Amino acid sequence: MIVISAVLKIDPARTADFAAAATTMTAATLEEPGCGSYRFAITCDDPSTAIVMEEWEDQAALDLHFATPHMAAFREAVAGIMLAGSAATKYEVASKGPLF
C-alpha cells in the first residue's frame, strides 16, 4: 500500500474556492480503482494550510490517478490558489491496522 501525506499552502482568501475544487476532486478520486482513501482538510489553526491524505493499493493505481482528467482539472482549478511551500511525502506501507 502507498500512503501520500501532503501539506498544501493556499491563499487564505480563497479557501472556499479551494474547498470546492477539493470536494470535486475527492468525489472523482474515490471512484478510482485502487484508491483506499482520499481526504482534504483545512487546518484549524492556519487557514492557509490544507492537508491531503491518500491511500493507494499500489504504484500503478497512483500513476493512473495522476493521469486522470479530474487531476488535470484540479491542478488547473488550484493554480492561482496554491502558494509556494507545499510538500508531499510518499510512504510504502507493509501493513495496516487499528491504532488501539
ROZAKE-447084 format. One record per residue: y, x, z of N, C-alpha, C in turn. Coordinates in steps of 0.05 Angstrom, whole numbers, plus 5000, padded with zeros to 4 digits. Last residue first. Layout:
YXZYXZYXZ ...
This chain:
503048915366502048855393499548685392 503249005310504349205329503249165357 497848875265499848785284500749015302 497149315207496149135228498349055247 494949725154497049545165495749365185 494050375123493150125136495449975148 496650755093493750735091492650475103 502450765053501250685078498250645074 507751125032505051055024503451015049 514550955026512351035044509650945032 520851125003518251014996516151135015 527550955015525251125022522750975015 534350974993531750834994529551045000 541250875003538951055003536450885006 548350874988545750744990543550944990 553051134978551851165004549251015009 557850724944556450984947555250994975 556450014939558150244943556550494945 555749424901554449644914556549874916 558849104868558649034897557649274913 558449184815561049204827561149154857 552749114810554049364801556849394813 549948664820551048804843552549064835 548548474769550048294787551348444810 545448894748547948824736549748654755 541148874783542749114781545449054769 539248354770540248414797542048664797 537648424717539748234723540948284751 533448794725535748864708538148684714 530048474755531148724767533548814751 528848064719530447994743531448244757 525848334680528448244673530148174698 522348924708522648634703525548564695 521349444721521749384692522149084687 520249464774522649604765523349534736 515249204774517549084787520149204776 511949594752512449344737514849204748 511949964794513050044768513649794751 509449664833512149744837513449824811 504349624811505849384816508749444820 502950174810503050024785504749764789 502750314864504950414848505150264822 500849714901500449984891502750064874 502749274931499849334931499349624922 508649324970507349314944504449404946 513949085007511249175008509949124981 520649225028518849135007516049245014 526949095053524249175060522349055039 533749265054531549135039528949265047 539949135085537349265086535449115068 546849275080544549095075542049265076 553249355106550549475104548449255101 557949135116557849295092555149435089 557848885165557548715141557548875115 554849085220556349215198555949055172 551648845257553848995267555649115245 547648575229549348425246551848575254 546348705159546248785187548348635204 543148275116545748395122545648465152 536948345083538448255107541048405108 531448175040534048295044535248185070 524548265025526648145041529148305042 518248185007520748284995522948135009 511248315004513548225019516048345005 507448414965506548304990508848195007 506348404898508448404918507448274943 502248344861502348594876504548614897 505847964814503248054824503648324839 511747614835510547834821507747904832 514347254867512447144848510947364833 518147544894515847454909513647324892 522047604854520347834861517847744876 524747114853523347214830521247424837 526947104906525146884895523546974872 530047574906527747544924525847324914 534047464868532247694865529647654882 536747044893535447004867533347224862 538447314939536847074941535347024915 541747714917539347794932537447554935 545947414896544347584878541647654892 547847194945546947024923545147174904 549347654973547247474984546147294962 553547844941551148004945548847824954 557247434949556247494922553647654923 558047485004556947234993555847284965 560348005007557747955020556547695008 565048224990563348094970560548034981 567548505029568948275019567348114999 564248935036564048715056565648465047 560449224987563249144993563248905012 554849585015556049374998558949335006 549450015017552249985024553549795004 542949935038544849895016547649865027 537150235052539750165065541750165042 530350065045532850155033535250065050 523650205042525750135061528350245049 517550015017520150115010522050015031 510750175018512950045032515550175024 504550084987507150224986509250045001 497750175000500050005000502550185000 
